[in-house]
Amino acid sequence: MATTVITGFLGSGKTTLLNALLSHPGMSNTAVLINEFGDIGLDHLLVRQISEDVVLLNSGCICCSVRGDLISGLRDLFLKRVRGEVAAFDRVIIETTGLADPAPILHTLMTDPLLTNKFRLDSVVSTVDGVYGNSQLDTHAESVKQAAVADRILITKADLASEDVLQALETRLHSLNPAAPLYRVHMGDIDPDKLFNAGLYNPETKSLDVQKWLRDEAYGDNDNSASHDDNHEHEHEHEHEHDHTHDEHSHGHDVNRHDDHISSFCLTFDEPLHWDAFVTWAEIFTQMRGENLLRIKGVLNIAGEDKPVAIHAVQHIFHAPATLPAWPSDDHRSKLVFITRDLGPDVIRQSLLQLNAAATETRIKPVV
């Protein structure tokens, strides 16, 4: 079932967002895992308490307090569903703490045998404070990482910030994570459809939506760095007209701010890649530079294979590769989207090309 992780720095509006989502009519059949019930106002939503850690909400959602290990929490929740102790659900939302690095949660969803069979990562949603977001990005590396790995970014408290501050924040977030749509929200009010179904699998069409998942077009024609087009288009929850042209440092940020260490880029490879060369590259890089590989998404053209292979990684953890039924378009190039820290595209491209060339030479070397 589809699983969404909601992350964001302290006070950025995760609880407000979750409360608004849980009261939305389209959110029935959803299970929610939070750290403590005390962090979220459930009084107007609570129908009855099923157990110490599980409550059933008016909306039909199930809300659980996870005080221990996430794996145990998800397993217990699934077993309760199987035994009929809680209502059936087809979506899970996990809310992280404000200081949390989302990577360990993503690792859990990607590696635990039971969880990978029952839960699939659909999207990572990050909330960013419209008033204090710029200063939090300057001073807290966690907030930068939360925004960098997100599939969707919500700018909260937009009604309390000036338009100049919001535009500067949007430009900064777009440079940090070009592929993530940006939405301004007020009191968590947003259509859930804008946040979910961002994964490889599209539940509406019952098919794999590679282009929507990869969003490589967000990086433009430059596959060596993040797109810094100042005239980029944002997807806002309200209509407004403004010029998005900004000087890179017009909002007064320190040149050594945390997000200056983050790079987002898409690498394309015209020639097919050898699978063993890619696996060797992945093993080397995850062992030596895993903490710098914040997130990787890719569709590979593997030599000798007619169908594309999708790969997904968070830091040193790679999800099991998936062979897709067909190419999404006539473009059969390998495409790899990277979000990295202190790691540029050149070393990645060159190392992978070198290993691929060596694998090619080995295969064509004559037998004597």
C-alpha positions as CSV (number, residue, x, y, z in Angstrom):
1,M,0.0,0.0,0.0
2,A,1.1,3.5,-0.7
3,T,3.2,5.2,2.1
4,T,3.9,8.9,2.5
5,V,6.4,10.4,4.8
6,I,5.7,13.9,6.1
7,T,8.8,15.7,7.3
8,G,9.7,19.3,8.1
9,F,11.5,21.4,10.7
10,L,10.2,22.2,14.1
11,G,7.1,24.5,14.0
12,S,6.9,24.3,10.2
13,G,3.3,23.1,10.2
14,K,3.4,19.3,10.0
15,T,0.7,18.8,12.6
16,T,-1.5,21.5,11.1
17,L,-1.2,19.8,7.7
18,L,-1.9,16.4,9.2
19,N,-5.0,17.7,11.0
20,A,-6.3,19.2,7.8
21,L,-5.6,16.1,5.8
22,L,-7.3,13.8,8.3
23,S,-10.5,15.8,8.0
24,H,-10.5,15.7,4.2
25,P,-13.2,13.4,2.8
26,G,-10.8,11.9,0.4
27,M,-8.6,10.6,3.2
28,S,-10.7,7.8,4.4
29,N,-9.0,4.4,4.6
30,T,-5.8,6.0,5.7
31,A,-3.6,4.9,8.6
32,V,-1.4,7.5,10.3
33,L,1.7,6.9,12.4
34,I,2.8,9.7,14.7
35,N,5.2,9.9,17.6
36,E,2.7,10.9,20.3
37,F,-1.0,11.7,20.3
38,G,-0.2,14.7,22.4
39,D,1.4,16.4,19.5
40,I,-1.8,16.5,17.4
41,G,-5.2,17.8,18.4
42,L,-7.5,14.8,17.8
43,D,-10.3,15.7,20.2
44,H,-12.7,16.8,17.4
45,L,-11.7,13.8,15.2
46,L,-11.6,11.0,17.8
47,V,-14.4,8.4,17.8
48,R,-13.0,5.7,20.0
49,Q,-9.8,4.3,21.2
50,I,-9.1,0.8,20.0
51,S,-6.1,0.2,22.1
52,E,-3.5,2.3,23.9
53,D,-1.8,3.2,20.7
54,V,-4.6,3.1,18.1
55,V,-7.6,5.4,17.7
56,L,-10.3,5.4,15.0
57,L,-11.2,8.8,13.6
58,N,-14.5,10.2,12.3
59,S,-13.0,10.4,8.8
60,G,-12.5,6.6,8.9
61,C,-8.7,7.1,9.3
62,I,-6.7,5.0,11.8
63,C,-4.2,7.0,13.8
64,C,-1.4,5.2,15.7
65,S,1.2,6.5,18.2
66,V,4.6,4.9,17.5
67,R,6.7,5.1,20.6
68,G,9.2,2.4,19.6
69,D,10.7,1.0,16.4
70,L,9.1,2.0,13.2
71,I,9.3,-1.5,11.8
72,S,7.4,-2.9,14.8
73,G,4.8,-0.2,14.5
74,L,4.1,-0.9,10.9
75,R,4.1,-4.6,11.4
76,D,1.8,-4.4,14.3
77,L,-0.5,-2.1,12.4
78,F,-0.6,-4.5,9.4
79,L,-1.3,-7.5,11.6
80,K,-4.2,-5.7,13.3
81,R,-5.6,-5.0,9.8
82,V,-5.2,-8.7,8.8
83,R,-6.9,-9.8,12.0
84,G,-9.7,-7.3,11.6
85,E,-8.9,-5.4,14.8
86,V,-8.7,-2.2,12.8
87,A,-10.6,-1.1,9.7
88,A,-9.0,-1.8,6.3
89,F,-6.7,0.9,5.0
90,D,-4.9,1.4,1.7
91,R,-2.6,4.3,2.5
92,V,-0.2,5.0,5.3
93,I,1.2,8.4,6.4
94,I,4.2,8.7,8.7
95,E,4.9,12.0,10.4
96,T,8.5,12.5,11.5
97,T,9.7,14.7,14.3
98,G,10.9,18.1,13.5
99,L,14.6,17.4,14.0
100,A,14.5,14.0,12.2
101,D,16.6,13.0,9.3
102,P,14.1,11.3,7.0
103,A,16.7,8.9,5.6
104,P,16.4,6.2,8.3
105,I,12.6,6.0,7.7
106,L,13.1,5.7,4.0
107,H,15.8,3.0,4.6
108,T,13.3,1.1,6.7
109,L,10.6,1.1,4.0
110,M,13.2,0.0,1.4
111,T,14.9,-2.8,3.2
112,D,12.7,-4.6,5.7
113,P,11.4,-7.8,4.0
114,L,7.9,-7.6,5.3
115,L,7.5,-3.9,4.8
116,T,8.8,-3.9,1.2
117,N,6.2,-6.6,0.4
118,K,3.3,-4.7,2.0
119,F,4.2,-1.0,1.9
120,R,5.6,1.0,-1.0
121,L,7.1,4.5,-0.7
122,D,4.9,6.8,-2.6
123,S,6.1,10.3,-1.7
124,V,8.1,12.4,0.7
125,V,6.3,15.7,1.7
126,S,8.3,18.4,3.4
127,T,6.8,21.5,5.1
128,V,8.9,24.7,5.1
129,D,8.0,27.7,7.3
130,G,7.2,30.7,5.1
131,V,8.4,33.2,7.8
132,Y,11.4,31.4,9.3
133,G,12.3,29.0,6.5
134,N,15.2,30.9,5.1
135,S,16.9,31.3,8.5
136,Q,16.2,27.6,9.4
137,L,17.8,26.5,6.1
138,D,20.8,28.7,7.0
139,T,21.3,27.3,10.5
140,H,19.9,23.8,10.5
141,A,21.3,21.1,8.2
142,E,18.3,18.9,9.0
143,S,15.9,21.4,7.4
144,V,18.0,21.5,4.2
145,K,18.0,17.7,3.9
146,Q,14.3,17.5,4.6
147,A,13.6,19.8,1.7
148,A,16.3,18.3,-0.6
149,V,14.9,14.7,-0.6
150,A,11.2,15.7,-0.8
151,D,8.9,14.9,-3.7
152,R,6.6,17.8,-2.7
153,I,7.4,20.9,-0.7
154,L,4.8,22.9,1.1
155,I,5.5,26.5,2.1
156,T,3.4,27.2,5.3
157,K,2.3,30.4,7.0
158,A,2.5,32.2,3.7
159,D,-0.1,34.7,4.9
160,L,2.3,35.9,7.5
161,A,5.3,36.5,5.3
162,S,5.9,39.2,2.7
163,E,5.9,38.5,-1.0
164,D,9.6,39.2,-1.3
165,V,10.5,36.8,1.4
166,L,8.3,34.1,-0.1
167,Q,9.7,34.6,-3.6
168,A,13.2,34.4,-2.2
169,L,12.4,31.2,-0.3
170,E,10.8,29.6,-3.4
171,T,13.8,30.4,-5.6
172,R,16.1,28.9,-3.0
173,L,14.0,25.8,-2.6
174,H,13.7,25.3,-6.4
175,S,17.5,25.5,-6.7
176,L,17.8,23.0,-3.9
177,N,15.3,20.6,-5.3
178,P,14.2,21.4,-8.9
179,A,11.9,18.4,-9.4
180,A,9.7,19.0,-6.3
181,P,6.5,21.1,-7.0
182,L,6.2,24.0,-4.5
183,Y,2.8,24.8,-3.0
184,R,1.9,27.6,-0.6
185,V,-0.6,26.5,2.0
186,H,-2.7,28.2,4.6
187,M,-3.6,26.2,7.8
188,G,-2.7,22.9,6.0
189,D,-5.4,23.4,3.4
190,I,-4.4,21.5,0.3
191,D,-6.0,18.9,-2.0
192,P,-4.5,15.5,-1.0
193,D,-4.2,14.6,-4.7
194,K,-1.4,17.2,-5.0
195,L,0.7,15.4,-2.4
196,F,0.1,11.7,-3.1
197,N,0.6,9.4,-6.1
198,A,4.1,10.8,-6.7
199,G,5.7,7.3,-6.8
200,L,6.6,5.1,-9.7
201,Y,3.2,3.3,-9.5
202,N,0.1,5.2,-10.4
203,P,-2.9,3.6,-8.6
204,E,-5.4,5.3,-10.8
205,T,-4.2,3.8,-14.0
206,K,-2.8,0.7,-12.4
207,S,0.4,1.3,-14.3
208,L,4.0,2.6,-13.8
209,D,4.3,6.3,-14.4
210,V,8.0,6.7,-15.0
211,Q,8.0,10.3,-16.2
212,K,5.9,11.6,-13.3
213,W,8.1,9.8,-10.8
214,L,11.5,10.8,-12.4
215,R,10.6,14.4,-13.4
216,D,13.9,14.7,-15.2
217,E,12.5,17.5,-17.3
218,A,12.7,19.7,-14.2
219,Y,16.5,19.8,-14.6
220,G,16.3,21.3,-18.1
221,D,19.0,20.7,-20.7
222,N,21.8,21.0,-18.2
223,D,22.6,17.5,-16.8
224,N,25.6,18.7,-14.9
225,S,24.0,20.8,-12.2
226,A,20.7,21.9,-10.7
227,S,18.6,24.2,-12.9
228,H,18.9,27.8,-11.7
229,D,16.4,29.3,-14.1
230,D,15.1,32.3,-12.3
231,N,11.9,32.3,-14.4
232,H,10.8,28.9,-13.2
233,E,7.1,28.2,-12.7
234,H,5.7,27.2,-9.3
235,E,2.5,25.3,-8.6
236,H,0.8,27.5,-6.0
237,E,-2.4,26.9,-4.1
238,H,-3.5,30.5,-4.9
239,E,-3.2,32.7,-7.9
240,H,-0.8,35.7,-7.8
241,E,1.3,37.6,-10.2
242,H,4.9,38.4,-9.5
243,D,8.3,38.5,-11.1
244,H,10.5,35.6,-10.1
245,T,13.8,37.2,-11.0
246,H,16.1,37.4,-8.0
247,D,19.8,37.9,-7.4
248,E,21.2,34.7,-5.9
249,H,22.1,36.4,-2.6
250,S,19.5,39.2,-2.6
251,H,17.9,37.9,0.5
252,G,21.1,38.3,2.6
253,H,22.1,34.7,3.2
254,D,25.6,33.6,4.2
255,V,27.5,32.3,1.3
256,N,28.4,29.3,3.4
257,R,24.8,28.3,4.1
258,H,24.0,24.6,4.3
259,D,22.3,24.3,1.0
260,D,25.3,25.5,-0.8
261,H,26.6,22.0,-0.2
262,I,23.6,20.4,-1.9
263,S,23.6,19.6,-5.6
264,S,20.6,18.4,-7.7
265,F,21.2,17.2,-11.3
266,C,20.2,14.6,-13.9
267,L,22.8,12.6,-15.8
268,T,21.9,10.9,-19.1
269,F,23.9,8.2,-20.9
270,D,23.4,7.6,-24.6
271,E,25.0,4.2,-24.7
272,P,23.5,1.2,-22.8
273,L,25.1,0.5,-19.4
274,H,26.3,-2.9,-18.3
275,W,24.5,-4.1,-15.2
276,D,27.6,-5.4,-13.5
277,A,29.3,-2.1,-14.2
278,F,26.5,-0.2,-12.6
279,V,26.3,-2.6,-9.6
280,T,30.1,-2.2,-9.1
281,W,29.8,1.6,-9.3
282,A,26.9,1.6,-6.8
283,E,28.8,-0.6,-4.3
284,I,31.9,1.6,-4.5
285,F,30.0,4.8,-4.1
286,T,27.6,3.7,-1.4
287,Q,30.6,2.4,0.6
288,M,32.8,5.4,0.2
289,R,30.3,8.3,-0.3
290,G,27.0,6.9,0.8
291,E,26.2,9.7,3.2
292,N,26.7,12.2,0.3
293,L,24.2,10.4,-1.9
294,L,21.0,11.8,-0.4
295,R,18.7,10.4,-3.0
296,I,18.9,8.7,-6.4
297,K,16.2,7.9,-8.9
298,G,16.9,6.4,-12.3
299,V,15.7,4.5,-15.3
300,L,18.5,2.5,-16.9
301,N,19.0,1.1,-20.4
302,I,20.9,-2.1,-19.6
303,A,22.9,-3.7,-22.4
304,G,21.3,-6.9,-23.7
305,E,17.9,-6.0,-22.1
306,D,14.8,-4.8,-24.1
307,K,13.1,-3.3,-21.0
308,P,14.2,-0.5,-18.7
309,V,15.2,-1.0,-15.1
310,A,14.2,1.4,-12.4
311,I,16.5,2.0,-9.5
312,H,15.9,4.1,-6.3
313,A,18.4,4.8,-3.5
314,V,18.7,6.8,-0.3
315,Q,22.3,7.3,0.8
316,H,23.9,3.9,1.1
317,I,20.7,1.9,0.7
318,F,19.5,0.8,-2.7
319,H,15.9,-0.5,-3.2
320,A,15.6,-3.7,-5.2
321,P,15.7,-2.8,-8.9
322,A,12.5,-3.2,-10.8
323,T,12.3,-4.2,-14.5
324,L,9.5,-2.1,-16.1
325,P,7.2,-3.6,-18.7
326,A,8.1,-1.0,-21.4
327,W,9.9,2.3,-22.0
328,P,7.7,5.3,-21.3
329,S,8.7,7.0,-24.6
330,D,10.9,6.6,-27.6
331,D,13.8,8.0,-25.6
332,H,15.7,5.0,-24.4
333,R,18.7,6.7,-22.8
334,S,19.6,5.9,-19.2
335,K,18.6,8.8,-16.9
336,L,19.8,9.2,-13.3
337,V,18.5,12.0,-11.0
338,F,20.8,12.8,-8.1
339,I,20.5,14.9,-4.9
340,T,23.9,15.0,-3.3
341,R,25.9,16.7,-0.7
342,D,29.5,17.9,-1.5
343,L,29.5,15.6,-4.5
344,G,29.3,16.9,-8.0
345,P,28.1,15.3,-11.2
346,D,31.5,15.0,-13.0
347,V,33.0,12.4,-10.6
348,I,29.8,10.3,-10.8
349,R,29.6,10.5,-14.6
350,Q,33.3,9.7,-15.2
351,S,33.5,6.9,-12.7
352,L,30.4,5.2,-14.1
353,L,31.6,5.7,-17.7
354,Q,35.0,4.2,-16.8
355,L,33.5,1.1,-15.3
356,N,31.1,0.7,-18.2
357,A,34.0,1.0,-20.7
358,A,35.9,-1.6,-18.8
359,A,33.0,-3.9,-18.8
360,T,32.5,-3.4,-22.6
361,E,36.2,-4.1,-23.3
362,T,36.0,-7.3,-21.3
363,R,33.1,-8.5,-23.3
364,I,34.7,-7.8,-26.7
365,K,38.2,-8.9,-25.8
366,P,39.0,-11.8,-28.2
367,V,39.6,-15.2,-26.7
368,V,43.2,-16.5,-27.5
